[in-house]
Amino acid sequence: MRVSNLHHETSFVSLYYLQEIEKHTWEALCRRLPGINTLGQLKTDAYACPKTLPYMFKDWREYRDHLLKHICIHPEHQAKFRHYFEQMDEKLLLFPDKEEMYRVQIKAVLSNDYHFTQLDNWKTRPQMADWRNWMKGKTHRNNAKNKYIQLSIQQGIQPVTAAE
């Protein structure tokens, strides 16, 4: 049987079950990929962003930049991350929940997702699409339920209309 890539950045959760369900496959995977057993021991904490900001950083952006500088060891991957983060910072300048955005970026750095699968998945969520449409002046029936739109309104961020 052919199995998908078990150590892909969006399928780590499958590894937690594999060690209990298919012990022989788990042992073979541990022999083949160093570090997989560590992931099995840490479970969901392996690549999770901390729940609270470490005290030595003033904000999540500074923490993200620190991790990128000190954890990402390949200069070409570091450059890709930096460029992608700069684009996100520019395109989502008015995004009301910057902390959430930085935390997703931190998770991408921790899991070495230099193909940006996790970030692209986050950016294409329905709530993000609704918020982007709202920012363009388009209304939608779910505006009242969208936390990003509600945060924007609370922060005084106004949608950009076609007249501007």
Buried (B, 14 or more C-beta within 10 A) or exposed (E): EEEEEBBEBEEBEBBBEBBEEEEEEBEEBBEEEEEBBEBBEEEEEBBBBEEEBEEEBEEBBBBBBBBBEEEBEEEEBBEBBBEBBEEBBEEBEBBBBBEBBBBBBBBBBBBBBBEBBBBEEBBEEEBBEBBBBBBEEEEBEEBEEBEBBBBBBEEEBEBEEEEE
